[in-house]
Each structure stands twice: as C-alpha cells, then as structure tokens.
C-alpha cells in the first residue's frame, strides 16, 4: 500500500523558533531544585506500563523529548540500544529522520506543537523497522480549562489567542489510520494538579516546555488584565488552591 504524502503546505500554527527557545528554557529551568516534571513523569510511567503489558522487548529504540533520560536508562538496563533526540537540540520531527531501523519510537510531549502532525507521524513510521511500534504522548483537547477561562476573563472584551488548539481522541485515531499505522490504540487520561497562584501554574508550564508557542501570539497582558487574571484564578479555587486539569493523549500503532 502506498504511503499517504504529507500536505504540501500545512497551516502555520506554531513558530519553530519559539518552540526551540521554549524547550531550551525548560531544559535550563529543569536544572533548578524541585523543578516540576510531573507531566513527563506521567508519560514515562505510562509507556513503561504499556511495554510491560505487551511484553514487547525492542532491540533498538528512539526516545524523543525525554530530557530526564529516565526512559532511556530503563530501556538500556534491559539491553536495548537507545538513541535519544531532543527538538531543542535540533532534532526536527517534521523532516525525514537522520536514522532508521528502530523497533520502538517513543515521543513524549512534543508532537502537539508541530505544524504538520500527519507528516511527523509519517516520518516516524518510516524510521521504524518492519514490526516496529510507535508510542506518542502529548497534551490534548480538554487540557487547561481553568487557564482558558482565566485568560478569557483577563482579556475581557478583546479575547486573544493564548492557548494553542489541541488534538482530540477522535482526530488522533484518524491520524493513525491516515498515516497507515496498524492496530492503532488511542486513549486519553486526565491528570489534575492544584496550584496556589497563577504565577505558579504559568511557571510550571514554562518549566515543562508547555508555554505558548503560537506563531501569532496575543499581546502581553497589561497591568489591569493581569489583575483580572489573578482574580479569576482565585475565584476558581477553594481554600487558596485552584485545580487545573491536563489531558494526556497517547497514540500507538505498528508498522506492518
């Protein structure tokens, strides 16, 4: 069966330069004590559980986006040859990979901010060996509902684009089928985190590489808008804490 070609001109939602800068900033912030990394840790734990459940023992794996090195160390301990790649260091998921022949490719928290997601999935599939498996996890539709409401309140009569559009479960399934992955599995799980301040929520997002990467971002919040945002954050909480929800979408499929 012929592979589907990626769109000639995908819409430009994200600015690649801002994406690289945001991930480099996150890498720097991760060196600080008590840096937040709960989103990536959740994704890594889920991947390890999937591999254990499937009893899948790859010989060669590519790990994209795990700046902790946790998954690479875990696989290496099982005698898996591991290659690590990071967008902040120049790895381009929207271009043909410079290596191939992997039994397993894992992408963690990166594919939600590429402009050409179908093309990125095609490149990943081509880098797999026959019988190889892709597991891709990233934030999806339903994430950050509180922050969306807070930004709407802050912008008042002039709402601006603050949070990028996200993929939902149905679209994820369609993408795997479109890019010819066999036996696709698509699921979504919530992760809830409570915050004492708007600044801490925003800080956690930046430290984990999930700040705004839009090619056409809204204007900075002025003093009055920032005060409205803080007030909306407090009003959304209970006992000094506001709970935010993250929805993690995981796509997996095989090259057969």
Rosetta blueprint (number, residue, H / E / L):
1 X L
2 X L
3 X L
4 X L
5 X L
6 X L
7 X L
8 X L
9 X L
10 X L
11 X L
12 X L
13 X L
14 X E
15 X L
16 X H
17 X H
18 X H
19 X H
20 X H
21 X H
22 X H
23 X H
24 X H
25 X H
26 X H
27 X H
28 X H
29 X H
30 X L
31 X L
32 X L
33 X L
34 X L
35 X L
36 X L
37 X L
38 X H
39 X H
40 X H
41 X H
42 X H
43 X H
44 X H
45 X H
46 X H
47 X H
48 X H
49 X H
50 X H
51 X H
52 X H
53 X H
54 X H
55 X L
56 X L
57 X L
58 X L
59 X L
60 X E
61 X E
62 X E
63 X E
64 X E
65 X L
66 X L
67 X L
68 X L
69 X L
70 X H
71 X H
72 X H
73 X H
74 X H
75 X H
76 X H
77 X L
78 X L
79 X L
80 X L
81 X E
82 X E
83 X E
84 X E
85 X E
86 X L
87 X H
88 X H
89 X H
90 X L
91 X L
92 X L
93 X L
94 X L
95 X L
96 X L
97 X L
98 X L
99 X L
100 X L
101 X L
102 X E
103 X E
104 X E
105 X E
106 X E
107 X E
108 X E
109 X L
110 X L
111 X H
112 X H
113 X H
114 X L
115 X L
116 X L
117 X H
118 X H
119 X H
120 X H
121 X H
122 X H
123 X H
124 X H
125 X H
126 X H
127 X H
128 X E
129 X E
130 X E
131 X E
132 X E
133 X E
134 X E
135 X E
136 X E
137 X E
138 X E
139 X E
140 X L
141 X L
142 X L
143 X L
144 X L
145 X H
146 X H
147 X H
148 X H
149 X H
150 X H
151 X H
152 X H
153 X H
154 X H
155 X H
156 X L
157 X L
158 X L
159 X L
160 X L
161 X L
162 X L
163 X L
164 X L
165 X L
166 X L
167 X L
168 X L
169 X H
170 X H
171 X H
172 X H
173 X H
174 X H
175 X H
176 X H
177 X H
178 X H
179 X L
180 X L
181 X L
182 X E
183 X E
184 X E
185 X E
186 X E
187 X E
188 X E
189 X E
190 X E
191 X E
192 X E
193 X E
194 X E
195 X E
196 X L
197 X L
198 X H
199 X H
200 X H
201 X H
202 X H
203 X H
204 X H
205 X H
206 X H
207 X H
208 X L
209 X L
210 X L
211 X L
212 X L
213 X L
214 X E
215 X L
216 X L
217 X L
218 X L
219 X L
220 X L
221 X L
222 X L
223 X H
224 X H
225 X H
226 X H
227 X H
228 X H
229 X H
230 X H
231 X H
232 X H
233 X H
234 X H
235 X H
236 X L
237 X L
238 X E
239 X L
240 X L
241 X E
242 X E
243 X E
244 X E
245 X E
246 X E
247 X E
248 X E
249 X E
250 X E
251 X E
252 X E
253 X E
254 X E
255 X L
256 X L
